[in-house]
Amino acid sequence: MEIELISREVIKPSKPTPSYLNTHSLSFIDCVVGRNYVPLVYFYPNKASEYDDNKNQETITKLSTLKKSLSEVLSIYYLFAGTIRDQLSIECNDQGVLLLVTRIKSKVSDILKNPSEALLNPLFPDDLPWKVMGSSESILAIQINCFECGGIAISVCMSHKVGDGSTLFNFVNDWATLARKPDEEGGLPFPPELDAGASVIPQSDLPIFPERSFVKQNTLCRRLVFEGSKIESLKAIVSSYKVENPSRVEIVTALIYKHALSSLKLSNNTPLRVAVNLRKRMVPPLPQKSIGNWVWSFPVPRENEETELHELVTKIREGLHDFCDKNVKHFRNLSFVSEFLKQITSLPTKKEVTYVKPITLFFFASWCNLPTYEVDFGWGKPIWVTSIGSPVKNSVVLMDAKDGNGIEALVNMQEHDLAKFESGMEILQYASVNPIMV
């Protein structure tokens, strides 16, 4: 795929950030989270004929709209245009965000017919996906890829330090809203809540723990797509065992984990952790557009050797309920948070350390039910939204499929494990491996 860099610039907020907002304090969760860049890419086909003589002018118009609205949304998400001062705060100095524009001498459909990581990687700026942010790099980096057919792919990389998947999806959606409605007075109808972290669970006098960045583990990523009809058939099976209203995420998480254990010949007690969005589970709940890292993971209880799908779904549900009941609803109590952090981050002293065989752990995060396919910059909704492989082995990210019923799972494993995993008939009954997107 031949790609040419057309421009490289820094986009600053359309309005200066008031001086009283120059320092943005991070929550205790943000302080622990590392600075890896979280990647997303949105694909938009050219709706007109690819032979339309006006397509070049249309692309120029689109670029102008994107840049203008990006500047406007940064005046609202002003901390994204700042710099990370230290582990505890962001300096909102309007430094701006990196924006690259490229020209690609192929069609969007060429990638959609062969959605490999080799073709996706160049669509992101400066090899940033999942990389640890450097001291001189911007918190947010964007690349607009213009294809010869008139289609566009917009990739976004956001430092995990400032927010989670929900934060990133909401930012892009708000950017699109301003692009689509440039003359709307008053900005966004539902602006983000930027100060929830520092006001609800401030770092305050809590212990400062080291940042936990993702470390490269020589993983490969495989994309599995579960159609809605296949998930419904699995729901019916699980429901027949008196499991009430199993969710899509519960079903797919349990199935992938179950198949991983059998295909890799692992113990049934292999640890499983699942990330949970804390916003709606806090007491009282937070606005869904609260900016920051409002995610924590809980362990799924595995003291018994349940291996059936309905048993795993039940255990996942029990783990979530137990975690929320014992921990999340108390997160506004800083003394409780302090003790909670000490327990889960305590490390043995050198005298206590003995040789321990490395533990195989599976980690699942869900980006489902976020505004994934609502991002319309004025020329229609995306035909495909995806990410690329995480460096953390045995990690899985779940995303909505375009129809809203299916799920796209990005499974990250070491090469020898992935070969065994993706060849198993158990998973192939319900999922397609890296299917075409057109």
N, C-alpha and C positions, 0 to 999 in steps of 0.2 A: 504494500500500500504506500503510494508516494504522497508524502505530506510536506507542505511548505509553510514555514512560519511567516505570517503576513505582518503581524504587529505584536508588540510586547509593551504594556503600559501599566500604570498604576491608577486605579479609579478611587477618587476620594469622595467622602460624603458631600451631598449637595449643599448641606448647611453645616456650619461649624458646631462642634459639640460644646455646650455651655461649660464654663470653667468648673462649676460645682459638680459636674459629672466626670471630671478628668480621671478619677480613680474608681475602677470597678472592682469591688471586693468579691472574691470567689467563695462558694460554699465549701463546707468541709469535704464533700464528695469531689468537687472540682479540684480541690487541692491535692487529692490522692491520685486522680486520673492523669495518665501520661499525655504526651503531646503528639501522638501519632495522628496523621491526617486521615480522616474518614472520607472515602470517595463515593460519589454518585455520578451517573451519567444518564442524560435524557436524550432520546432520539426522536426527531421530528422529520417526517418525510415532506417532500415538496408536493403539495396537493395539485398544483398546476402541471401541465405537460413539461417533461424535462427538456423539451425542445423549444419551450417558450422563450422568445427573445428578451422578455422582461425579467427573467429570473435573476440576472445579475443585479439589476436595480432593486429588486425585491430583497435580495440578500443584504445590500447596502442599507436599505431602510430598516431591516430587522436588526442589523448590528447597531445602528444609531439608537433604536428603541431600547435595545438591551443595555447599552452603556448608560443612557440617560436614566433609565429606571433602576439600574444597579446603584448609581450614585444616590438616587432618592431613597432607596431602601436602606442604604448604609447610614443615612442620617437618622434612621429609626433603630437599626441594629448597630449603633455607633461603636460598640465594643469590638465588633468584627473588624473594624478599620483601625484598631489600635495595635499595641504591642504588648506582649506578655512581660510585665515588669519583673515578676518573681513568681514563686510557687503560689502565692496568696492573692495576687491582684493583677489587673490589666490596666495599662495606661492608655486611656482613650484620647489619643493625640491626633486622630484623623490622618494617620500615616497612609491609610488606603489599603486596597487589596490588589493583588496581582491579576491581570487579565491578559490572556494570550488569545490571538485569533490565528487560525490556520486555514489553509486551502488544501483539500484532499482530492486528488485526481481519481476518484472512484465514486460509486454511488452508495447511499445509505444501505440500500438493499444488499450490497456485497457483504456488509458486516452482518446484517440480519440473517442472511442465508448461511453464514459461517461464524457464529458469535464466539470466537475463540479469544482467549486472553491475549494472544499475540496480536490480534487486531484491535482489541480494546485498549491495551496499555498506552499506545501513542496518543490516544484521545485525551489523556490527562496531562496537566502541566508538570513539567520538570521531574517526572518519575516520582511524584509525591505520594501516591496512594499508600497508606499505612506506614509511611516513613515518619521518623521522629522529627518534629519541627525544629529547625535550626534557629539560633538566636536572632539572625537577621532576616528570616523569612516571614512572610505575612501570615496572619491567622487564617485567612481565606485566600484560595487561589482558584481561578476559573479559566477554562479554555473553551472557546467557541470554535467548533470545527465546521467549516463550510464545504459541503460536497459539491461536485460538479453537476449533480442532478438538481441542485437547489435545496436539498435537505440539510438539516443542521443537527449536530450532536453537541450538547452543552454539558461539560463535566465540571464538577465542583468538588474541591477538597477542603475540608474544614478541620482545624486542629481540635482533637477530641477534648482538649483542655477547656474549651469554652462551651461545649455542649455535646449532647448525645444524638442518636439518629433522629429523634423527634424534633430536636432543635434544628437540625440541618434540613429536614423535609419542610418544616414550617417556614424557614428562611427562604428557600427557593420558591415556595408557593406564594409568599408575600411579595417577592421580587416579581413574579409573574403577574400578580394582581395589579401592581403599579404599572407594569408595562402594558397591560391590557386596558387599563382605565386611567390613562395619563391625566385626564381632565377632572378626575374625581376630587372634590374638595375634602380636606380633612384627612388625607392619607388613607391608611388601612381601616376598614370597618371594625376589625378585631385586632388591635395592635398586640405585640408580644409583651409578656411580663418579664422585664429584664432583671429586676432586683429581687426576685423571689428567693434565690439561693442565699444571698447575704442577709436577708431579713428573716427567713424561716429557720435555716440551719447554718448560721455563720460559723466561720472557723473559730472566731472568738479565742477563748483560752484552751481550746481542745488541743491535744497533742498533734504535732505536725509530723505526719508519716511520709516516707519517701514516695515520690511519684512512681506509678506502676505503668511503664510503657510496654507496649507489645514488643517482644523480641523475635527476630527472624529465626524461623525454625525449619527452613527448607521445605516448605509445604507446596502442594499443588492444589488447585481448586477445581471442583467439578460442580456444574450447575445441574440440579435436578428440578424438573417441573412436574408438580402433582396437579392434574386437572381436577376441577371441582367435582366432577362426577365420580372420580376415583376416591376422593376424600369422603364424599357422601356415602359410598359403599362401606368404607372403613368405619364411619360414624355408626352406620346401622349395625355392624358387627359388635362394636364396643357397647352400644346402647342395649343390645340384647342381653348383656350381662348386668343390667340395671345401673349402668353409669349414665347419669342424667346429662343431657345436652353437652356432649363432648365438643370442644371447640376445634376448629381447623388446626390451630397451633399445637394444641395438646396432642392431637392425632398424629400430625407429621413429626413432631418432636419424638414421641414415643416410638414411631415406626423406624425412623432413622437410627435412633439409639439402639433399639432392639436388633436391627439388622447389623449394625456395627459390631455389637457384641458377638453375634453368631459368625459373621464373615471373618472377623479378626481373631476369633477363638479366645475372647477375653472372658474374665470372670463375670458372673452375673452381678457381682457387687461393685463393679467398676464405677467410680464416682461420676455423678451427673449433676451439673449446675445449670440453672436456667435464669436468665436475666429477666427482671420485672420492672415495668414502668411504675415509678412510685407516685406520680402526680395524682392519679385518681384514687390512690389507696392511702394517701396521707389523711389524717383526721385533724381539721377538715381538709377536703381535697384541694389541690392546687389547680389553677387554670391550665388547660391542656397546652397552651402556648407559653408556659413558663420556660425561660431560657436557662440552659445549664445541663449538667449531668444529673438527671433525676432517675437513675437506674442503679439497681443493685442486684446481685445474683443470690439465689438461695440454693441450698443443697437438696436434692431429691432423696428422701429416705430410702436406703437400700439394704436394710438390715436383714431382710429376707431375700430369697432368690426368685422373686417374681420375674417371669419372662414373657407372659402373655400380654398382648397389646392392651387389653382392658385393665390389667393389673398395673401396667406402667402408667397409663393415663390417670388411674386413681392415685398412684403415688405422686405424680407430678402435681396433681390438684391438692393433695394433702400437704405437700411441701410448701406450696404457695400460701395456702391458708395458714399454716403454722407460722411461716415467716412474717406474714402481714400481721397476724394477731399478736405475736410476741415482740415484734420489732418495729415494723413500719409505722404503725399507729402511734408509736411513742417517739418518733424521730424529731418532734418539736421540743422534746425535753433534752436539753444539752447535756445534763449530767448522765442521762441514759445513753445518749449517743457516745459520750466519752468512754463509758464502760464497754459499750458494744464494740467500738473501734479497738480498744485494748485487747479484747478477747479474740477478735478475728485476725488481728495483725501481729499478735505476739509471736516472737521467734525464739527458739531455744538458744541458750548461751553456748559458747564453744565447748564448755565442759559437758553439756548435755547432748551434744551432737554425736551421733554414731552413724555408721553407714546405713543408709536407707535406700532401698531400691526405688528408682524413679517411678512415680505413680502415673498411670494413664488416666486422664481426666477428660470428659466430654463437656463442652460448654455450648449452650444454645442462646442466641439472642434473636428476638423477633422485631421486625420493622413492619409487621402487618398492621392493618387498620390505621395507618398514617396516610396523609394526603399525597399518595404516591403518583397517581395518574390524573390528578386534578390540575397539574401545572400547565396552564395555557397562557402563553405570552402574547396571544392575539392571533395566532395562526393555527389554533387547534391543540388538542391534547397530545401528549407523547404516544408514540406507537410502542415504545419499550423503555423501561427504566430499570437499571441494574447497577451493581457494584462489581468489584473484582476481589480476588482472593485475599484473605487475611493471612498474616504470617504465623498465626497461632495454630498449631496442629490440633486436630480433633475439635475444631470450632465450627459452628454452623450458624449462618445468618439466614433468617426466613423473611421473605418479602411477598407482598401481594402480587399475584399474576394480574394481567391487564383486565381480565373479566371480573376481578374482585372475588371470585369464588375459589380459584386455584391458588397454589403457593409455589413460589420459586425459592429453592433452597441452595445456598452456596456452601458446599461442604469442603472443608479444608483439612487435608491429611498429608502425611508423608507419602512419597510416591509408591512404595511397596504396599502400604496399607490401602491406598486409594484404589490400586489395581484389583485387590481382593474385594473391596467394598462395592465397586461399581459393576462387578461381574456377577454379583449374586442375584439369583432369580427372585428372591423374596422382595427386593426393592424394585426390580424391573417390572413386576406385576402392576405397580401403582405409579411409577414415575418414569418420565422420559429423560434420558441423559443428554444434556446440551442440545435440545431441539432447535430447529430453525425458527425464526421469529416472524417470518412472512408467509 
